[in-house]
Amino acid sequence: MQSWVPFVPDSASTMSWKVDAVYFYLSGVTLFFTLLISAILVFFVIRYRRRTPYEIPRPIAGSHKLETLWTVIPFLISMTIFGWAAKVYFDQSSPPKNAMEVYVVGKQWMWKIQHSTGQREINELHVPIGKKIKLIMTTEDVIHDFFVPAFRVKSDVVPGKYTTLWFEATKTGKFDFYCAEYCGMNHSGMIGSVVVMESREFDNWLSGNTSNTTPAVAGQQLFQTLGCVSCHGATGEGGRGPALNGLFGRETQLVGGQKITADEAYIRESILNPQAQLVDGFGPIMPTFQGQISEDQLVQLLAYIKSLQANSPQQSAPASSPAAATKPSPAPAAK
Ligand code: CUA
C-alpha cells in the first residue's frame, strides 16, 4: 500500500502524519529556496552581464544590513525545524504509561515476539487498532533495528540492554517491518509484518491459543527453580535480598546514597551483574546469572517482577492462574 505521494510509505499510525508534516515542511523549505536562489541567479546573470570588453564593475565594500538579514532569517528557519522535529522525536521516544506491552527479541535472523498473555509469534506481530502498543526489545546476538515504515517508528535493538518503541495503529491490515541495521548474511531476510486487527478480532486471536504460559508466570516458575525465592521473597521473606513487591518503577536508595528508579534496565543489570548497583542495607552476596539464563528467560523474570505490584496477589499465587500474576491484560485473560 502506497500513499498518494510517490515514494512515501502508507500512513497507518498516529505518529505518521507528525513525521510526514516535518518531512514535507523540510521539503517545502528546500524547494522554496532552491527556486528562489535559481531565479535570482538567472536574473543576475542577465542583469549584470558584461556589456563591453573593458568594463570594470564598481567595487562593493559590504553591507551590514544584508549580512544581518541572511544570518537572522536562516537562523530562525532552522530553529523552527529544530524545535518542531525535537517535539516529534520526544513524542516518539516517550511511550505512554498505559500502553499494552509486547516483548521483542531479535536474533540472527528473525524476530521473536511474545505477548503479555503468553502468545508467541515469529516475524509477525498482531496488534489491535487504536491502542497504544509498547515494544520492549533486546537481542540475543548483534545489533538489529526494528523499523515499521508505515508507522514511522524505528529503534535499534542492542545487546545487553532494553530499548522501547511505541505506536498506535490507525488502519487495519498488514504492514511490513524490517531489520534496519546490517546484521550479517541474511539481514535482508529479517523481515515480517505487523497485522493490525479490529479489537474484537484481536481478542479472538489472543484467546485462540490458551495453552501458553504468560511470561509473568514462566518468570515466577523460573524464580523458584533458580532459587531466587530463598533470598528474595515478594514481601521480604528470606531477608537476604530486598523485597520485590512493588519494586518496579519505584525509587530505590543504593549503597553510597545514590538514588535510582527501578526500571527494566536496572532489573536486568541486577540479575546479570548484581554487585553493580547494590540496594542500601544489603550485602554483596548475590551471585551473577550472566551466561546462565537466556534473553527469553530474562524477559520472563522481568515480566514476573513487574507483575509484583503492591496490591497484586503474592508470589504464592498458583502457577496455573496466569490472570492472578499478570497485570490486567487488554484481552480476556487466558484460562
Ligand atoms: Cu537484523 Cu539486520
py3Dmol code that shows the C-alpha trace and the ligand (Angstrom):
import py3Dmol

protein = """\
ATOM      1  CA  MET A   1       0.000   0.000   0.000  1.00  0.00           C
ATOM      2  CA  GLN A   2       1.326   3.371  -1.021  1.00  0.00           C
ATOM      3  CA  SER A   3       0.202   6.852  -0.060  1.00  0.00           C
ATOM      4  CA  TRP A   4      -0.868   9.490  -2.599  1.00  0.00           C
ATOM      5  CA  VAL A   5       2.672  10.928  -2.579  1.00  0.00           C
ATOM      6  CA  PRO A   6       5.120   8.798  -4.600  1.00  0.00           C
ATOM      7  CA  PHE A   7       7.902   7.067  -2.595  1.00  0.00           C
ATOM      8  CA  VAL A   8       6.139   7.732   0.715  1.00  0.00           C
ATOM      9  CA  PRO A   9       5.016   4.575   2.521  1.00  0.00           C
ATOM     10  CA  ASP A  10       1.448   4.056   3.674  1.00  0.00           C
ATOM     11  CA  SER A  11       0.472   6.099   6.690  1.00  0.00           C
ATOM     12  CA  ALA A  12      -1.036   3.915   9.402  1.00  0.00           C
ATOM     13  CA  SER A  13      -0.241   5.213  12.878  1.00  0.00           C
ATOM     14  CA  THR A  14      -0.807   8.322  14.972  1.00  0.00           C
ATOM     15  CA  MET A  15       2.896   9.097  14.512  1.00  0.00           C
ATOM     16  CA  SER A  16       2.796   9.007  10.697  1.00  0.00           C
ATOM     17  CA  TRP A  17       1.353  12.428   9.979  1.00  0.00           C
ATOM     18  CA  LYS A  18       3.565  14.073  12.592  1.00  0.00           C
ATOM     19  CA  VAL A  19       6.704  12.713  10.914  1.00  0.00           C
ATOM     20  CA  ASP A  20       5.300  13.457   7.450  1.00  0.00           C
ATOM     21  CA  ALA A  21       4.462  17.042   8.409  1.00  0.00           C
ATOM     22  CA  VAL A  22       8.081  17.722   9.437  1.00  0.00           C
ATOM     23  CA  TYR A  23       9.288  15.969   6.292  1.00  0.00           C
ATOM     24  CA  PHE A  24       7.007  17.961   3.983  1.00  0.00           C
ATOM     25  CA  TYR A  25       7.948  21.196   5.767  1.00  0.00           C
ATOM     26  CA  LEU A  26      11.654  20.403   5.208  1.00  0.00           C
ATOM     27  CA  SER A  27      10.981  19.556   1.567  1.00  0.00           C
ATOM     28  CA  GLY A  28       8.922  22.744   1.162  1.00  0.00           C
ATOM     29  CA  VAL A  29      11.655  24.959   2.661  1.00  0.00           C
ATOM     30  CA  THR A  30      14.256  23.257   0.466  1.00  0.00           C
ATOM     31  CA  LEU A  31      12.178  23.613  -2.679  1.00  0.00           C
ATOM     32  CA  PHE A  32      11.319  27.263  -1.952  1.00  0.00           C
ATOM     33  CA  PHE A  33      14.962  28.294  -1.505  1.00  0.00           C
ATOM     34  CA  THR A  34      16.168  26.217  -4.455  1.00  0.00           C
ATOM     35  CA  LEU A  35      13.680  28.007  -6.718  1.00  0.00           C
ATOM     36  CA  LEU A  36      14.363  31.432  -5.187  1.00  0.00           C
ATOM     37  CA  ILE A  37      18.145  31.128  -5.490  1.00  0.00           C
ATOM     38  CA  SER A  38      17.969  29.716  -9.035  1.00  0.00           C
ATOM     39  CA  ALA A  39      15.669  32.545 -10.134  1.00  0.00           C
ATOM     40  CA  ILE A  40      17.909  35.229  -8.602  1.00  0.00           C
ATOM     41  CA  LEU A  41      20.955  33.559 -10.189  1.00  0.00           C
ATOM     42  CA  VAL A  42      19.440  33.674 -13.663  1.00  0.00           C
ATOM     43  CA  PHE A  43      18.212  37.252 -13.137  1.00  0.00           C
ATOM     44  CA  PHE A  44      21.674  38.448 -12.008  1.00  0.00           C
ATOM     45  CA  VAL A  45      23.449  36.680 -14.853  1.00  0.00           C
ATOM     46  CA  ILE A  46      21.360  38.624 -17.321  1.00  0.00           C
ATOM     47  CA  ARG A  47      21.061  41.924 -15.465  1.00  0.00           C
ATOM     48  CA  TYR A  48      24.782  42.249 -14.613  1.00  0.00           C
ATOM     49  CA  ARG A  49      26.295  40.692 -17.727  1.00  0.00           C
ATOM     50  CA  ARG A  50      29.434  42.243 -19.189  1.00  0.00           C
ATOM     51  CA  ARG A  51      28.305  44.696 -21.838  1.00  0.00           C
ATOM     52  CA  THR A  52      31.656  45.941 -23.184  1.00  0.00           C
ATOM     53  CA  PRO A  53      35.006  44.069 -23.245  1.00  0.00           C
ATOM     54  CA  TYR A  54      36.763  46.578 -20.931  1.00  0.00           C
ATOM     55  CA  GLU A  55      34.001  47.124 -18.402  1.00  0.00           C
ATOM     56  CA  ILE A  56      35.151  47.223 -14.725  1.00  0.00           C
ATOM     57  CA  PRO A  57      32.425  46.879 -12.060  1.00  0.00           C
ATOM     58  CA  ARG A  58      32.027  49.273  -9.142  1.00  0.00           C
ATOM     59  CA  PRO A  59      33.626  47.709  -6.025  1.00  0.00           C
ATOM     60  CA  ILE A  60      31.281  46.853  -3.141  1.00  0.00           C
ATOM     61  CA  ALA A  61      32.689  47.123   0.408  1.00  0.00           C
ATOM     62  CA  GLY A  62      29.978  45.085   2.134  1.00  0.00           C
ATOM     63  CA  SER A  63      26.574  45.649   3.677  1.00  0.00           C
ATOM     64  CA  HIS A  64      25.796  45.082   7.331  1.00  0.00           C
ATOM     65  CA  LYS A  65      22.108  45.210   6.611  1.00  0.00           C
ATOM     66  CA  LEU A  66      22.280  42.378   4.065  1.00  0.00           C
ATOM     67  CA  GLU A  67      24.609  40.270   6.221  1.00  0.00           C
ATOM     68  CA  THR A  68      22.304  40.583   9.220  1.00  0.00           C
ATOM     69  CA  LEU A  69      19.317  39.575   7.097  1.00  0.00           C
ATOM     70  CA  TRP A  70      20.930  36.464   5.648  1.00  0.00           C
ATOM     71  CA  THR A  71      22.112  35.403   9.094  1.00  0.00           C
ATOM     72  CA  VAL A  72      18.961  36.035  11.099  1.00  0.00           C
ATOM     73  CA  ILE A  73      16.386  34.666   8.632  1.00  0.00           C
ATOM     74  CA  PRO A  74      18.097  31.262   8.088  1.00  0.00           C
ATOM     75  CA  PHE A  75      18.704  31.034  11.842  1.00  0.00           C
ATOM     76  CA  LEU A  76      15.002  31.495  12.590  1.00  0.00           C
ATOM     77  CA  ILE A  77      14.017  28.998   9.904  1.00  0.00           C
ATOM     78  CA  SER A  78      16.451  26.355  11.163  1.00  0.00           C
ATOM     79  CA  MET A  79      15.203  26.870  14.720  1.00  0.00           C
ATOM     80  CA  THR A  80      11.622  26.115  13.619  1.00  0.00           C
ATOM     81  CA  ILE A  81      12.930  22.878  12.064  1.00  0.00           C
ATOM     82  CA  PHE A  82      14.868  22.026  15.223  1.00  0.00           C
ATOM     83  CA  GLY A  83      12.036  22.819  17.642  1.00  0.00           C
ATOM     84  CA  TRP A  84       9.373  21.016  15.655  1.00  0.00           C
ATOM     85  CA  ALA A  85      11.483  17.923  14.931  1.00  0.00           C
ATOM     86  CA  ALA A  86      12.584  17.720  18.583  1.00  0.00           C
ATOM     87  CA  LYS A  87       8.932  17.755  19.672  1.00  0.00           C
ATOM     88  CA  VAL A  88       8.144  14.852  17.318  1.00  0.00           C
ATOM     89  CA  TYR A  89      11.265  12.985  18.456  1.00  0.00           C
ATOM     90  CA  PHE A  90      10.249  13.282  22.119  1.00  0.00           C
ATOM     91  CA  ASP A  91       6.734  12.064  21.288  1.00  0.00           C
ATOM     92  CA  GLN A  92       8.241   9.072  19.511  1.00  0.00           C
ATOM     93  CA  SER A  93      10.669   8.200  22.267  1.00  0.00           C
ATOM     94  CA  SER A  94       8.415   8.512  25.313  1.00  0.00           C
ATOM     95  CA  PRO A  95       5.990   5.587  25.427  1.00  0.00           C
ATOM     96  CA  PRO A  96       2.690   6.351  27.196  1.00  0.00           C
ATOM     97  CA  LYS A  97       2.295   4.800  30.646  1.00  0.00           C
ATOM     98  CA  ASN A  98      -0.900   2.891  29.877  1.00  0.00           C
ATOM     99  CA  ALA A  99       0.456   1.159  26.759  1.00  0.00           C
ATOM    100  CA  MET A 100      -0.018  -2.548  26.130  1.00  0.00           C
ATOM    101  CA  GLU A 101       3.390  -4.222  26.384  1.00  0.00           C
ATOM    102  CA  VAL A 102       4.863  -6.702  23.925  1.00  0.00           C
ATOM    103  CA  TYR A 103       8.324  -8.264  24.205  1.00  0.00           C
ATOM    104  CA  VAL A 104      10.564  -8.460  21.140  1.00  0.00           C
ATOM    105  CA  VAL A 105      13.833 -10.388  20.952  1.00  0.00           C
ATOM    106  CA  GLY A 106      15.921 -10.057  17.794  1.00  0.00           C
ATOM    107  CA  LYS A 107      18.289 -12.774  16.698  1.00  0.00           C
ATOM    108  CA  GLN A 108      20.191 -13.600  13.501  1.00  0.00           C
ATOM    109  CA  TRP A 109      17.907 -13.640  11.509  1.00  0.00           C
ATOM    110  CA  MET A 110      14.445 -13.476  12.957  1.00  0.00           C
ATOM    111  CA  TRP A 111      12.189 -11.517  15.262  1.00  0.00           C
ATOM    112  CA  LYS A 112      10.769 -13.389  18.256  1.00  0.00           C
ATOM    113  CA  ILE A 113       7.733 -11.753  19.758  1.00  0.00           C
ATOM    114  CA  GLN A 114       5.798 -12.541  22.908  1.00  0.00           C
ATOM    115  CA  HIS A 115       2.596 -11.002  24.213  1.00  0.00           C
ATOM    116  CA  SER A 116       1.991 -10.484  27.910  1.00  0.00           C
ATOM    117  CA  THR A 117      -0.703 -13.163  27.759  1.00  0.00           C
ATOM    118  CA  GLY A 118       1.872 -15.714  26.580  1.00  0.00           C
ATOM    119  CA  GLN A 119       1.255 -15.926  22.818  1.00  0.00           C
ATOM    120  CA  ARG A 120       4.462 -16.197  20.858  1.00  0.00           C
ATOM    121  CA  GLU A 121       4.997 -15.249  17.242  1.00  0.00           C
ATOM    122  CA  ILE A 122       7.925 -15.179  14.868  1.00  0.00           C
ATOM    123  CA  ASN A 123       8.268 -12.413  12.257  1.00  0.00           C
ATOM    124  CA  GLU A 124       4.657 -11.422  12.854  1.00  0.00           C
ATOM    125  CA  LEU A 125       3.149  -9.022  15.324  1.00  0.00           C
ATOM    126  CA  HIS A 126      -0.608  -8.951  15.855  1.00  0.00           C
ATOM    127  CA  VAL A 127      -1.967  -5.786  17.460  1.00  0.00           C
ATOM    128  CA  PRO A 128      -5.379  -4.182  17.915  1.00  0.00           C
ATOM    129  CA  ILE A 129      -6.231  -0.952  16.135  1.00  0.00           C
ATOM    130  CA  GLY A 130      -6.455   2.274  18.162  1.00  0.00           C
ATOM    131  CA  LYS A 131      -4.470   1.000  21.114  1.00  0.00           C
ATOM    132  CA  LYS A 132      -1.108   2.213  22.329  1.00  0.00           C
ATOM    133  CA  ILE A 133       1.435  -0.578  21.994  1.00  0.00           C
ATOM    134  CA  LYS A 134       4.841  -0.502  23.659  1.00  0.00           C
ATOM    135  CA  LEU A 135       7.557  -2.855  22.441  1.00  0.00           C
ATOM    136  CA  ILE A 136      10.268  -3.796  24.936  1.00  0.00           C
ATOM    137  CA  MET A 137      13.125  -5.026  22.806  1.00  0.00           C
ATOM    138  CA  THR A 138      16.508  -6.659  23.075  1.00  0.00           C
ATOM    139  CA  THR A 139      18.691  -9.059  21.074  1.00  0.00           C
ATOM    140  CA  GLU A 140      20.451 -12.349  21.614  1.00  0.00           C
ATOM    141  CA  ASP A 141      23.436 -11.581  19.409  1.00  0.00           C
ATOM    142  CA  VAL A 142      24.282  -8.445  17.426  1.00  0.00           C
ATOM    143  CA  ILE A 143      22.599  -5.066  16.934  1.00  0.00           C
ATOM    144  CA  HIS A 144      19.405  -5.180  14.904  1.00  0.00           C
ATOM    145  CA  ASP A 145      16.873  -2.417  14.286  1.00  0.00           C
ATOM    146  CA  PHE A 146      13.098  -2.695  14.362  1.00  0.00           C
ATOM    147  CA  PHE A 147      11.587  -0.485  11.660  1.00  0.00           C
ATOM    148  CA  VAL A 148       7.934  -0.140  10.654  1.00  0.00           C
ATOM    149  CA  PRO A 149       7.841   2.402   7.798  1.00  0.00           C
ATOM    150  CA  ALA A 150       4.045   2.684   7.712  1.00  0.00           C
ATOM    151  CA  PHE A 151       4.049   3.645  11.398  1.00  0.00           C
ATOM    152  CA  ARG A 152       7.128   5.923  11.087  1.00  0.00           C
ATOM    153  CA  VAL A 153       8.794   4.248  14.062  1.00  0.00           C
ATOM    154  CA  LYS A 154      12.263   2.755  14.261  1.00  0.00           C
ATOM    155  CA  SER A 155      14.603   1.771  17.056  1.00  0.00           C
ATOM    156  CA  ASP A 156      17.890  -0.052  17.432  1.00  0.00           C
ATOM    157  CA  VAL A 157      17.811  -3.339  19.315  1.00  0.00           C
ATOM    158  CA  VAL A 158      21.027  -3.540  21.303  1.00  0.00           C
ATOM    159  CA  PRO A 159      22.744  -6.486  23.030  1.00  0.00           C
ATOM    160  CA  GLY A 160      22.738  -6.191  26.803  1.00  0.00           C
ATOM    161  CA  LYS A 161      20.001  -3.596  27.157  1.00  0.00           C
ATOM    162  CA  TYR A 162      16.324  -2.914  26.582  1.00  0.00           C
ATOM    163  CA  THR A 163      15.111  -0.353  24.104  1.00  0.00           C
ATOM    164  CA  THR A 164      11.494   0.621  23.616  1.00  0.00           C
ATOM    165  CA  LEU A 165       9.334   1.730  20.755  1.00  0.00           C
ATOM    166  CA  TRP A 166       5.662   2.640  20.780  1.00  0.00           C
ATOM    167  CA  PHE A 167       2.889   3.216  18.268  1.00  0.00           C
ATOM    168  CA  GLU A 168      -0.866   3.364  17.878  1.00  0.00           C
ATOM    169  CA  ALA A 169      -2.143   1.899  14.624  1.00  0.00           C
ATOM    170  CA  THR A 170      -4.897   3.787  12.827  1.00  0.00           C
ATOM    171  CA  LYS A 171      -5.628   1.342   9.984  1.00  0.00           C
ATOM    172  CA  THR A 172      -6.273  -2.367   9.896  1.00  0.00           C
ATOM    173  CA  GLY A 173      -4.216  -4.516   7.548  1.00  0.00           C
ATOM    174  CA  LYS A 174      -0.721  -5.859   7.121  1.00  0.00           C
ATOM    175  CA  PHE A 175       2.280  -3.561   7.378  1.00  0.00           C
ATOM    176  CA  ASP A 176       5.858  -4.641   6.712  1.00  0.00           C
ATOM    177  CA  PHE A 177       8.587  -4.329   9.261  1.00  0.00           C
ATOM    178  CA  TYR A 178      12.279  -4.619   8.559  1.00  0.00           C
ATOM    179  CA  CYS A 179      15.606  -5.021  10.261  1.00  0.00           C
ATOM    180  CA  ALA A 180      17.253  -1.691   9.513  1.00  0.00           C
ATOM    181  CA  GLU A 181      20.765  -2.418  10.773  1.00  0.00           C
ATOM    182  CA  TYR A 182      23.119  -4.620   8.785  1.00  0.00           C
ATOM    183  CA  CYS A 183      23.495  -7.740  10.912  1.00  0.00           C
ATOM    184  CA  GLY A 184      25.050 -10.418   8.711  1.00  0.00           C
ATOM    185  CA  MET A 185      24.295 -12.656   5.775  1.00  0.00           C
ATOM    186  CA  ASN A 186      20.502 -12.833   5.980  1.00  0.00           C
ATOM    187  CA  HIS A 187      19.931  -9.281   7.208  1.00  0.00           C
ATOM    188  CA  SER A 188      17.719  -8.559   4.210  1.00  0.00           C
ATOM    189  CA  GLY A 189      15.538 -11.535   5.093  1.00  0.00           C
ATOM    190  CA  MET A 190      14.976 -10.371   8.662  1.00  0.00           C
ATOM    191  CA  ILE A 191      11.546  -9.003   7.867  1.00  0.00           C
ATOM    192  CA  GLY A 192       7.970  -9.547   8.893  1.00  0.00           C
ATOM    193  CA  SER A 193       4.621  -7.863   9.196  1.00  0.00           C
ATOM    194  CA  VAL A 194       2.515  -6.133  11.776  1.00  0.00           C
ATOM    195  CA  VAL A 195      -1.071  -7.348  11.492  1.00  0.00           C
ATOM    196  CA  VAL A 196      -3.461  -4.672  12.731  1.00  0.00           C
ATOM    197  CA  MET A 197      -6.876  -6.051  13.660  1.00  0.00           C
ATOM    198  CA  GLU A 198     -10.184  -4.741  14.975  1.00  0.00           C
ATOM    199  CA  SER A 199     -10.280  -5.035  18.776  1.00  0.00           C
ATOM    200  CA  ARG A 200     -12.811  -7.866  18.758  1.00  0.00           C
ATOM    201  CA  GLU A 201     -10.882  -9.823  16.149  1.00  0.00           C
ATOM    202  CA  PHE A 202      -7.702  -9.292  18.118  1.00  0.00           C
ATOM    203  CA  ASP A 203      -9.315 -10.562  21.323  1.00  0.00           C
ATOM    204  CA  ASN A 204     -10.321 -13.696  19.422  1.00  0.00           C
ATOM    205  CA  TRP A 205      -6.832 -14.136  18.078  1.00  0.00           C
ATOM    206  CA  LEU A 206      -5.368 -13.628  21.526  1.00  0.00           C
ATOM    207  CA  SER A 207      -7.617 -16.196  23.162  1.00  0.00           C
ATOM    208  CA  GLY A 208      -7.141 -18.633  20.291  1.00  0.00           C
ATOM    209  CA  ASN A 209      -4.171 -20.321  21.894  1.00  0.00           C
ATOM    210  CA  THR A 210      -4.819 -20.830  25.579  1.00  0.00           C
ATOM    211  CA  SER A 211      -2.132 -23.383  26.375  1.00  0.00           C
ATOM    212  CA  ASN A 212       0.563 -20.742  26.553  1.00  0.00           C
ATOM    213  CA  THR A 213       2.048 -19.701  29.846  1.00  0.00           C
ATOM    214  CA  THR A 214       2.279 -15.949  30.292  1.00  0.00           C
ATOM    215  CA  PRO A 215       5.791 -14.504  30.584  1.00  0.00           C
ATOM    216  CA  ALA A 216       4.989 -13.451  34.165  1.00  0.00           C
ATOM    217  CA  VAL A 217       4.034 -16.991  35.194  1.00  0.00           C
ATOM    218  CA  ALA A 218       7.014 -18.502  33.379  1.00  0.00           C
ATOM    219  CA  GLY A 219       9.158 -15.961  35.212  1.00  0.00           C
ATOM    220  CA  GLN A 220       7.615 -16.985  38.509  1.00  0.00           C
ATOM    221  CA  GLN A 221       8.478 -20.630  37.849  1.00  0.00           C
ATOM    222  CA  LEU A 222      11.994 -19.645  36.869  1.00  0.00           C
ATOM    223  CA  PHE A 223      12.227 -17.608  40.059  1.00  0.00           C
ATOM    224  CA  GLN A 224      11.543 -20.792  42.009  1.00  0.00           C
ATOM    225  CA  THR A 225      13.824 -23.110  40.026  1.00  0.00           C
ATOM    226  CA  LEU A 226      16.760 -20.720  40.074  1.00  0.00           C
ATOM    227  CA  GLY A 227      16.368 -20.446  43.840  1.00  0.00           C
ATOM    228  CA  CYS A 228      15.889 -16.653  43.809  1.00  0.00           C
ATOM    229  CA  VAL A 229      12.996 -17.106  46.181  1.00  0.00           C
ATOM    230  CA  SER A 230      15.182 -18.267  49.060  1.00  0.00           C
ATOM    231  CA  CYS A 231      16.606 -14.743  49.436  1.00  0.00           C
ATOM    232  CA  HIS A 232      14.054 -12.530  47.660  1.00  0.00           C
ATOM    233  CA  GLY A 233      10.548 -13.062  48.986  1.00  0.00           C
ATOM    234  CA  ALA A 234       7.994 -10.808  47.379  1.00  0.00           C
ATOM    235  CA  THR A 235       7.420  -9.165  50.746  1.00  0.00           C
ATOM    236  CA  GLY A 236      10.936  -9.673  52.072  1.00  0.00           C
ATOM    237  CA  GLU A 237      10.734 -13.314  53.147  1.00  0.00           C
ATOM    238  CA  GLY A 238      14.192 -14.822  53.083  1.00  0.00           C
ATOM    239  CA  GLY A 239      15.522 -11.484  54.227  1.00  0.00           C
ATOM    240  CA  ARG A 240      18.840 -11.568  52.376  1.00  0.00           C
ATOM    241  CA  GLY A 241      17.663  -9.547  49.403  1.00  0.00           C
ATOM    242  CA  PRO A 242      15.320  -6.572  49.033  1.00  0.00           C
ATOM    243  CA  ALA A 243      11.580  -7.274  48.846  1.00  0.00           C
ATOM    244  CA  LEU A 244      10.391  -7.322  45.258  1.00  0.00           C
ATOM    245  CA  ASN A 245       6.750  -6.426  45.761  1.00  0.00           C
ATOM    246  CA  GLY A 246       6.057  -3.026  44.233  1.00  0.00           C
ATOM    247  CA  LEU A 247       9.720  -2.645  43.307  1.00  0.00           C
ATOM    248  CA  PHE A 248       9.182  -1.912  39.624  1.00  0.00           C
ATOM    249  CA  GLY A 249       9.018   1.801  38.903  1.00  0.00           C
ATOM    250  CA  ARG A 250       9.869   2.737  42.488  1.00  0.00           C
ATOM    251  CA  GLU A 251      12.768   4.963  43.530  1.00  0.00           C
ATOM    252  CA  THR A 252      15.387   2.921  45.361  1.00  0.00           C
ATOM    253  CA  GLN A 253      18.281   4.053  47.517  1.00  0.00           C
ATOM    254  CA  LEU A 254      21.622   2.415  46.737  1.00  0.00           C
ATOM    255  CA  VAL A 255      24.679   1.842  48.895  1.00  0.00           C
ATOM    256  CA  GLY A 256      26.530   5.169  48.855  1.00  0.00           C
ATOM    257  CA  GLY A 257      23.375   7.273  48.846  1.00  0.00           C
ATOM    258  CA  GLN A 258      22.682   7.341  45.099  1.00  0.00           C
ATOM    259  CA  LYS A 259      19.011   7.026  44.143  1.00  0.00           C
ATOM    260  CA  ILE A 260      17.731   5.285  41.043  1.00  0.00           C
ATOM    261  CA  THR A 261      14.356   4.266  39.659  1.00  0.00           C
ATOM    262  CA  ALA A 262      13.915   0.520  39.331  1.00  0.00           C
ATOM    263  CA  ASP A 263      13.232   0.217  35.607  1.00  0.00           C
ATOM    264  CA  GLU A 264      13.806  -2.555  33.064  1.00  0.00           C
ATOM    265  CA  ALA A 265      17.489  -1.718  32.677  1.00  0.00           C
ATOM    266  CA  TYR A 266      18.090  -1.717  36.439  1.00  0.00           C
ATOM    267  CA  ILE A 267      16.407  -5.082  36.986  1.00  0.00           C
ATOM    268  CA  ARG A 268      18.323  -6.586  34.101  1.00  0.00           C
ATOM    269  CA  GLU A 269      21.619  -5.354  35.499  1.00  0.00           C
ATOM    270  CA  SER A 270      20.764  -6.549  38.997  1.00  0.00           C
ATOM    271  CA  ILE A 271      20.287 -10.076  37.667  1.00  0.00           C
ATOM    272  CA  LEU A 272      23.352 -10.172  35.432  1.00  0.00           C
ATOM    273  CA  ASN A 273      25.705  -8.003  37.473  1.00  0.00           C
ATOM    274  CA  PRO A 274      24.263  -7.829  40.997  1.00  0.00           C
ATOM    275  CA  GLN A 275      27.232  -6.033  42.565  1.00  0.00           C
ATOM    276  CA  ALA A 276      26.984  -3.025  40.238  1.00  0.00           C
ATOM    277  CA  GLN A 277      24.098  -1.246  41.977  1.00  0.00           C
ATOM    278  CA  LEU A 278      23.562  -2.591  45.485  1.00  0.00           C
ATOM    279  CA  VAL A 279      20.467  -1.592  47.390  1.00  0.00           C
ATOM    280  CA  ASP A 280      21.253   0.200  50.630  1.00  0.00           C
ATOM    281  CA  GLY A 281      21.230  -2.170  53.599  1.00  0.00           C
ATOM    282  CA  PHE A 282      22.138  -5.335  51.706  1.00  0.00           C
ATOM    283  CA  GLY A 283      25.494  -7.050  51.295  1.00  0.00           C
ATOM    284  CA  PRO A 284      27.160  -8.081  48.012  1.00  0.00           C
ATOM    285  CA  ILE A 285      26.132 -11.718  48.346  1.00  0.00           C
ATOM    286  CA  MET A 286      24.094 -12.343  45.187  1.00  0.00           C
ATOM    287  CA  PRO A 287      25.805 -14.472  42.521  1.00  0.00           C
ATOM    288  CA  THR A 288      25.661 -13.361  38.907  1.00  0.00           C
ATOM    289  CA  PHE A 289      23.336 -15.068  36.458  1.00  0.00           C
ATOM    290  CA  GLN A 290      25.354 -13.906  33.449  1.00  0.00           C
ATOM    291  CA  GLY A 291      25.543 -16.709  30.907  1.00  0.00           C
ATOM    292  CA  GLN A 292      23.110 -18.893  32.834  1.00  0.00           C
ATOM    293  CA  ILE A 293      19.834 -17.521  31.550  1.00  0.00           C
ATOM    294  CA  SER A 294      18.749 -16.617  28.036  1.00  0.00           C
ATOM    295  CA  GLU A 295      17.258 -13.327  26.850  1.00  0.00           C
ATOM    296  CA  ASP A 296      13.859 -15.011  26.779  1.00  0.00           C
ATOM    297  CA  GLN A 297      14.229 -16.064  30.400  1.00  0.00           C
ATOM    298  CA  LEU A 298      15.392 -12.579  31.387  1.00  0.00           C
ATOM    299  CA  VAL A 299      12.270 -11.154  29.787  1.00  0.00           C
ATOM    300  CA  GLN A 300      10.186 -13.654  31.793  1.00  0.00           C
ATOM    301  CA  LEU A 301      11.864 -12.726  35.081  1.00  0.00           C
ATOM    302  CA  LEU A 302      11.347  -9.076  34.234  1.00  0.00           C
ATOM    303  CA  ALA A 303       7.661  -9.671  33.482  1.00  0.00           C
ATOM    304  CA  TYR A 304       7.296 -11.503  36.796  1.00  0.00           C
ATOM    305  CA  ILE A 305       8.973  -8.761  38.820  1.00  0.00           C
ATOM    306  CA  LYS A 306       6.840  -6.147  37.058  1.00  0.00           C
ATOM    307  CA  SER A 307       3.745  -8.139  37.949  1.00  0.00           C
ATOM    308  CA  LEU A 308       4.570  -7.921  41.661  1.00  0.00           C
ATOM    309  CA  GLN A 309       2.801  -4.668  42.333  1.00  0.00           C
ATOM    310  CA  ALA A 310       1.968  -3.779  45.905  1.00  0.00           C
ATOM    311  CA  ASN A 311      -1.711  -4.653  45.618  1.00  0.00           C
ATOM    312  CA  SER A 312      -1.388  -7.742  43.443  1.00  0.00           C
ATOM    313  CA  PRO A 313      -1.534 -11.307  44.724  1.00  0.00           C
ATOM    314  CA  GLN A 314       1.747 -12.511  46.127  1.00  0.00           C
ATOM    315  CA  GLN A 315       4.082 -14.935  44.501  1.00  0.00           C
ATOM    316  CA  SER A 316       2.299 -17.788  46.256  1.00  0.00           C
ATOM    317  CA  ALA A 317      -0.467 -17.480  43.627  1.00  0.00           C
ATOM    318  CA  PRO A 318      -0.857 -20.813  41.861  1.00  0.00           C
ATOM    319  CA  ALA A 319       1.190 -21.048  38.691  1.00  0.00           C
ATOM    320  CA  SER A 320      -1.806 -22.331  36.784  1.00  0.00           C
ATOM    321  CA  SER A 321      -3.545 -18.995  37.129  1.00  0.00           C
ATOM    322  CA  PRO A 322      -1.836 -16.513  34.829  1.00  0.00           C
ATOM    323  CA  ALA A 323      -4.511 -13.900  35.412  1.00  0.00           C
ATOM    324  CA  ALA A 324      -3.531 -13.700  39.059  1.00  0.00           C
ATOM    325  CA  ALA A 325       0.099 -12.987  38.353  1.00  0.00           C
ATOM    326  CA  THR A 326      -0.065 -10.601  35.409  1.00  0.00           C
ATOM    327  CA  LYS A 327      -1.167  -7.036  35.170  1.00  0.00           C
ATOM    328  CA  PRO A 328      -4.680  -6.555  33.800  1.00  0.00           C
ATOM    329  CA  SER A 329      -4.424  -7.503  30.155  1.00  0.00           C
ATOM    330  CA  PRO A 330      -6.349  -5.764  27.402  1.00  0.00           C
ATOM    331  CA  ALA A 331      -7.963  -9.017  26.354  1.00  0.00           C
ATOM    332  CA  PRO A 332      -9.851 -11.687  28.246  1.00  0.00           C
ATOM    333  CA  ALA A 333      -7.056 -13.460  30.083  1.00  0.00           C
ATOM    334  CA  ALA A 334      -6.261 -16.994  29.062  1.00  0.00           C
ATOM    335  CA  LYS A 335      -7.658 -19.518  31.483  1.00  0.00           C
TER     336      LYS A 335
END
"""
ligand_1 = """\
2
CUA
Cu 18.944 -7.944 11.939
Cu 19.748 -6.634 10.129
"""
view = py3Dmol.view(width=600, height=400)
view.addModel(protein, "pdb")
view.setStyle({"model": 0}, {"cartoon": {"style": "trace"}})
view.addModel(ligand_1, "xyz")
view.setStyle({"model": 1}, {"stick": {}})
view.zoomTo()
view.show()
